[in-house]
Amino acid sequence: MPKQLVIGAFEEFTPNFIANTWHHPRAETKDFARLDFWLDLVRTVESGGFDFFFLAEAVGYPMNDDGEVPEAVIREAVQFPVHDPTLLMAAIGAAVPRIALVATASTTAQRPLLNARDFTTLDHLTEGRIAWNIVTSDNQQALVRLLDLGEVTPHDERYARADEYMQLMLQLWEGAWEDGALIADKAAKVFADPQKVHRIVFDGDYFHFDGYYQATPSPQRTPTLFQAGTSNAGTDFAARYAECVFTQDRDPARLVKTVKRLRDKVVAAGRPADSLKIVNGASFVVAETEEEADRLRAELTSTPTREATAALFLGWSGVDLTQYDPEQTLDDVSTEVGQTMVTMWRNEDGTSPTIGEVMDLLPTTFGGVRFTGTAESIADQVEELVEATDIDGILVENMYGGAAGYVDFIEQVMPALRRRGLLPAEPRSGTAREMLTSATDPGLPQWHPGLQFRR
């Protein structure tokens, strides 16, 4: 029997995300800052059977090492403007009752206590449907300036810092309040039992905390934990803490290696291999004929300008391709920002493309796997990818913007996937953990290190 996938919608609180196509005739993102825009989108994917809505985040914006922001960033809305995802999730959670909600927050940008309280609050307001996508942040050059953080922290050190951050977060979520601490006994005038609410003392290299956690335990206590990033340090971090990982490999052969590497690290960490759910990004262009689908894909590819494409790569990788000789290769490039993005372009045999070739190819390769064709041919391609790679889900990249960007996938591709047994007959429900990981309990799984802090 084929594996049943989880399906998510991939967005950011911005008018222009992965495809740089906000000005395409089918795109409708002018009202991106309005709540109605997002409620329409999330209700569309929820009613269509999606399992989760995933909101990326960009605290910074594309900036090179000299502190210069390419004009295309502002002119063409390249990761600019961007609004706050956690506030949006609170509104969506109140209005849309079933779908899981994955919000991104940065261990570099957010203070641990405030971030912990945000996600506890969201988990309460959504009745356990919230997940945290843990990142150390792209756009590091701008981020450290905007938040007055000094210099860009080296990549691997950011993950060492994130590890300590997680230790503190898990102590707050799992160790501060015992089960049964909240009594709310009017007659006895006892709201909470002081013997079951504990002072947390944490003294690390990067973070220090001494006090009580004010937020009461939510349905999941710890939100379902996503992680994005497939660098060596990132996959080590995922093997320790993540329940779901978002990958964005566009080449199936490379994705096979990524999945195997992640599962091997999970086993080495003492976890079952299938305890990590791997969700890869993918875009879909579907039409009545293969020829029409190819035409639509080519139209999308030609929509972004070269300047906007280079600016987006700068934001995700920290590398300003316009500052290099076009004849240099990516093997000549190093970055402490987005190592995953640069690695995706490098070949293991040392034949990496030149900077000029990358610039020419970028519009055709942003995002994850590209599926183009009729509904049936795309379903065949998805089935082949799942069998070859062992991924657990797909994060659908909206190529147009707005709810309309998902309609073709929902109406044409999803029924074909259901007929093949790749999707459940009825949409999943429950907490985020139950929907995304097939857990039977809303709390952390038995293998998770966060459970050591429960009292």
Protein Blocks (a to p, Z undefined) as FASTA:
>chain_A
ZZdddddddddddfbdfkopmmgmkbccklmmpmklmmmmmmmmmmnopabdcddddfba
cddfkopacfklmmnopaiacddfklmmmmmmmmmmkbccdddddfklpcfklmmmmmmm
mmmmnnopaccdddebeaklmmmmmnonopaddfklmmmmmmmmmmmmmmmmmmmpcghk
anopaklopabdfklcccdddddfkbccddddfbdcdfklpacdddedjbfklmmmmmmm
mmbdcdfbfbfklmmmmmmmmmmmmmmnopafklpccdddddddddfbfklmmmmmmmmm
mmpcfklmmmmmmmmnopafklpcfkbcfklpccfklmmlmmmmpcfklpaccfklmmmm
mmmmgccdddeddfklmmmmmmmmmmmnopabdcdddfkgpjklmmmmmmmmmmmmmmno
pacfbdceddfklmmnopabfbdcfklmklmmpZZ
